[in-house]
Amino acid sequence: MRATLFSVILSLFFVSGLLAQPEMMKTPEEGTPLFLFEVSNVASPDSGKSRALINVKIKFDKLQFLRISDSLYQAEVELNFIAYNSDNDQIEGKSYRKKVTANSYRQTNSGKFFLEFRTRFDLPPTDYSIVCEVTDLDSKKSVKAKQKIKLRDYSKPVLAVSDVRLIDPTDLSQKELGRLKEIFAKQLSKFSGYLVATYEVYSPHSTPLLKQEIKLSNFRNRVVQKSKFKMENKGFGTVVYVPIFKQNLSVGLHVLKIKIDDGIDKINVERKIRANNINLPISIENLDLAIEQMRYIADKSAIKHIKKAPPGKKKLYFDAYWKKNDPTPGTDANELMDEYYRRVAFSNAHFSGFRDGWKTDMGMIFILFGSPDDVEREPYNATINPYASTEIYAWELWNYYNFNRRFVFVDERGFGEYRLLNPNDIYINR
């Protein structure tokens, strides 16, 4: 059974466990250059068109580098982009070749360095599929990703807003950082660790101010960051930068909700943020507890082997287990172990009650499958249970669309202790 659980969490780790954004697509094919791919919509300066902004990031450790000198390594990729309409007809295409260099062999195996590339399509507003194909020109291996997007018509005389994009603050110019600091001066003077949500507001009205309200909620629907502010209305294309502070991003799915009011019209927009690979330190203060917490990924014999290690060797045995199961043994980080204990920490923070959060049914499912794609809940006086014959006080449904899983949790006593109603679905291959 533990071997089955290990295969489940390992496969989920590669498919979805480390996405910082839900729209960022990570392809799981072995031996190919894995990459992050995002398409977002903003207004186009071309009349009658809308712009698709395309961003690609490829980790160095997914590329094949060749040594070209004692301290220089080089990789080369080809990037092809094709836009298809709803009838699957090719509308436009672009092709590029890019070289990237690394200053050491260690850097070539690092997941902290990226080849980044941006391009765009200006197209008539309608539905499209944007395909990106990346080919490593040394290994001759290719991989594709596709994203569907609706390019909106921003020419109508109503308040509108672009897609919300997430960017690194280092990508901003000093002028833009000044505007960011002006909006959120108190927060930025206190914290330095943040990313930036940016969007454009298109107002057809001559009102002087844009009123905006920001709320960031985690997947438990708890607001973890909120703010209200006003900006000068610059008409068509007012650019807004909103810092999202990393200490507010626990492991899991978050929703950033933005309300905009130009004095005449109002509009709401939201952006999902999956924060499973934020740079949070793993603190294993209690080794014995960390070993106990391996129950969802390690079989009993492996745990017993670590527990019965000779005096002073328990930490070595613990490290050896995780090293053996490191999905990227050529790198410094053990992403599987990092992700596993991040999920344990999140479970303890959000599901603890009569038991530690990692021991609860919700904690177990979160550790195995990560943050759900969607949550349905009836938290108050749900006397009629639509999923079983027993009477209950509350229920929650966690939907994992990519894995065709739905887990049902019920609170049968009214104390907030949820029991998993369908545990066998963990092991079902669908």
N, C-alpha and C positions, 0 to 999 in steps of 0.2 A: 504493500500500500504506500509506504513512504517513497519507494522508487517511483511509483506513479505520480505522487505529489511533486517529486523533484522534476520529473519530465514536464508536468503541467507548468510549474512556476518558471522553469528554464525557457520553455517555448513562449510563454507570455512575456517574459523579460525581453526576448529578442523582438517580438512582434510589436509590443506597445509600452513596455515598462519605462522607457527612458525618453518619452517625448515631452518637450517643454511646451509645446503648443498643439492643440488638437488638429489643426489644419496641416501641421508639418507631417509629411509622410515619410516613414522610414521603411525601406524595403528589406525583407528578411532573407533574401537569397544569399546562400553561402558562396564565398569566393568572388563576389562582385563588389564594386565600389558603392557601399551604402551611402546615402545622402539624404539631407533634409531639403524639402521642396515646399515652397509656399507661394500661393497666388492670391493677391488682394486687389480690390477695385477702388480706384480713385477717379476723379473727373479728368478728362483729356482736354488739352488746349485746342485740339482739332474739332471743328464744328461737326456735330452729328455723330461723334464717336465717344467711347468710354475707354478708360485705360486699365489694362491688366498689368499690375506690377508683379514681376517674377523674381524670387530670391532663392538661390541654391547655396547650400553649405555642405562641403564634403570634408570629413575628418581626415587628417593626414594618415592615420593608421589604417584607413580603408583604401589607400592608394599604393601603387607599386612605385617606389623610388629607385632610381639608378644613381650610383655614385659617379660624380663627374670630376671630383677633385678630393683632396684629403679632407676638406671640411665643408663640402657642398654636395647636396643630393638633389635630384630633380625628378619630378613626375609631370606627365602631360596627359590631359584629358580632352575629349571632344564633347561638346554639349550641343544637343539638338532640341529645339523647341518647336512644337506644332500646335496650332489652334484648330480645333474641329468644332463645327456647329452641331446643332441638335440632330441633324440628319447624318452625322458622322462624315461630312464632307470637309476636306482640308481647306481652311480659309487662309492661313498664313503660316510661314515657317521661318526659322532663323537657325543658323549654325555657327558655332565658335570653337576655336581651339585655345586652350589656356595651359600655360606652364606655371609650375609652382616649385619653389626651392625650399630646402630645409638646411639648417646649418650644422646638424649633427645626426648621427644614426638614431640617437635617442628621440630626437624630435620627429623623425619619420614614423616612429611607433607611438606617437602621442595622440590622445584623443582631445587634447586641449588646443590644438592648432587646426585651422580650417583653410581650405580653398573656398573663397566666397565669390559669388558671381551674381550680378543683377542684370536683368533686361526687361523689356516691356512689349506689349502689343496694344496698339490703338485700333479698336474695332467698333463697329456699330453695336449699340447696346442690345444684348439678348443673351441667351444661354450658350455657354461654350464648355468644351473639355480641353484643358491645356495638358499636353504630354511633354515630359522632359525625359530625354535619354542621355545617360552619362556613359561614356566609353573610356576606359583606361587604355591609352594607346600603347602602353608597354605590355600589359597582360592580355590585351585585345578582348577583355571582358566588358560586357555592357549590362546595364540595368535601367529599367524604365519606371516612372511614377506618373500618375495621372490625377488631376484634380478638376472637378467640375466647379464652374463659377458662373454666376449671373452678373453680367455687366449692366449696371443700372444707367438710366437716362437722367443725367444731372442738369439738363437744359430746361426742365420745367420750373415755373416761377413759384416754387415752394421751398421751405427749409429742408435741406438734405444733408447727409453726412456720409463720408467715405467709410470703407472698412477700417477697423481698428487694427493697427499693426504693432508688434512688439519689437523694440530695437534696443541695442546696447547704447548706454549713454555716451560711450566713446565715439559713436558714429555721429554725434551731434556737434555742430560748430559751436564756438564760444558764444556767438550771438544767440543761438538757439538755447544754449544752456542758461544764458542770462534770462531769457524769457521763462524758462522752466523754473528757475530760482525765484523769479518774481511772483509766480503763481503759488508756489509751495515753499515759501522762504523758511518757515519754522521747521518743516519736516527735513528739508535738505541741510539745514544748519546742524541738525542733530544726528542724521544718519548719512552714511556714504554708500551702503550696499543697496542698490536699486536697479531695476530695469525701467524702460520707458514705454508707455502705451501712447501712440500718436495717431491722430486722425485729422481730417480736414472738414471744416464746416462750411457749407455753401448756403449763404443767406441772401435772398433776393430783396431784402428789406433794408431800409436806411436807418434802422434803430441803432443806437450807439453801443449797446452792450449785448454780449452773449452770456446768459446765466447758465451755469453747468453744475450738475450734481454727480458725484462719483461714488459708487458703492462696489466693493469687492467682497464676494461671499465664497466660502469654501463649499465643498459638496454636501456638507451637513446643513447648508443654508444659514450659516452663521456669518454675519458681517464682520470682516476682519480689518477693513480699511474703508474710510469714507471721508468725503470732503465736499465743500461747496465753494465756488469761486466765480468771479466775473472777469470777462475779457473784452477788449475792444473788438467790436464787430467790424472786420475789414471787408465784409461783403462776400464775394465768391472766392472761397479758398482760404479761410482763416485756419491756420495750422495750430493745433493744440498738442502740448506735450504733458503727459501725466506720469509722474513717478510711481511705480509699484514697488513697495519696499519688500526686500527679500525675507525679512523676519515675519512678514504677514503671509508668506507663501509656504504653508506646510505641504507635505506630500499629498498629492491628489488633484482632483479637478476643481477649478475655481471659475466663477463667472464675474466678469467685470461689467457692470451696468452703468450706462451713462445717459443722463437726461439733459437735453439742450433746449433752451428757451431764448429766442431772439426778440421777445417782446410782442410778437404777433403769432408766430407758429411755435409749436413744440414738437420734439422728436425724441425717440428713445433708440438706443443702440446698445448691443452687448457683444462681448468677446469672451470666449472660453479660454482658460489658461490651464494647461495640464502641467503641474509643477512636480514632476517625478524625478528630475535630475538637477534640482537646484543644489548649489554648492553648500550643503550643510555638513558639518563634521559628524562622524559617527562616534558616539561616546559609549563605549562598552565599559562601564564602571564596575560591573559585577560579572566576572567571567563565568561563574557557575550559572547565573541567570541567563546569560547569552547562550550557553550550551543548552539549557532547557528550552529556550525559544527556538531552537533549531528543529523542533518536532515536526514542523510542516514541510521541511525540505530534506531532512536526513532520516535514514531508517534507524531503528532502535539499536542495531549493532554498531553503527557508526557513532552514535551518541554514547553508548556504553563504552566503546573503545576510548573516547576522549576522557570520559569521567574516570576511567581506571588507569589513566596515565601515571607513570612513576612520579614521585614527588618532584615538583619543580618543572615538570614536562607538559602539564595540561595545556598551557598557552601554545606550546609548540605543536601539539596534536591538533588543537583548534585551528591554528593557522594553516597547518598542513591540509586539513579537510577543505578549507575554502580555497587554498591554492590549487588543489587538485581539480576543483570545479570552477576555476576562474575561466570565464568565456573568452577573455582576451589575455592569455598568459604572457604575451610579449610587452604588455604595458604595466605601468606602475600601479594603476588602480585595479581593484577587483570589483567590477560593476555589479555583479550578482550579489555579493555580500553587502555592498553599500546599499543597494536598492532594498534588499531583504530587511536590513535593520532600520532603514528609514521607514519602511511600512510598519515594522514592529513599533517604532516610536510614535508614529501617527495613530496607530490603534490604541496605544496606551493613553494618548492625549484625548482621544475622542470617544472611545467605547468603554472606558473603565466605569465600574459601578461596584457591584458586590465582588467582582473579580477584576483582575488586571485586564486591560483592554485586549491584549494579545491573546488571552485565553478565551475570550468570548467568541460566539459564532460569527458576529460581524467582523471582529478582528481577524479571525481565521480566513474569511473570504477576502477581506481587503489585502491581507498578506499574500495570499495565493494569486489573486487576480488584479490587484491594484484598485484604483478609483473607478467606480462604475461610470458608464457613459450616460446613464440617466437614472434618476431615483423617483419612484412614485411612493407617496406616503399618505397614510391616514393616521395622524398622531393623537386624535382626540376621540374617545368614547366610540371606538369602532366595534360596537357590540355584535355586528354581523360580520362574520369572517367569510369573504368570498373565495377563500382558498382551502378551507378545511371545515369540518363539521363542528369544531369547538368554538366557544364564545371567547372573544379576545378584546383587549383594550386598545390596541394599536397594531398597525402593520406597516412594513416597508418592502418595496420591490426594488432590487438592484438589477439593472439591465446592462449586459455586456454584449453589445451588438456584434462586435468583431468575432466573438467566440461563440455566438448563438447560445448564450447562457442567461438565465433569469433566476435569481435567488430570492426566496420569499422568507422574510423574518416576521415573527409575530411576538407581541408582548401579551402573555396570557394572564399576568398577575397585576399589571398596572404600575409596576415599579421601574419601568424602562429597561428591563432585562429581556432582550430579544433572542428568540430561539429560531434557528434555521429550520424551515419546514421541509426543505427538499435537499438534504445533504448528499444523496446519491448522485445528483446532477454534477457534482464536482468531477466525477470519474467518467461521465458519459461522453463518448466521442460522437459529435453530431455533424 
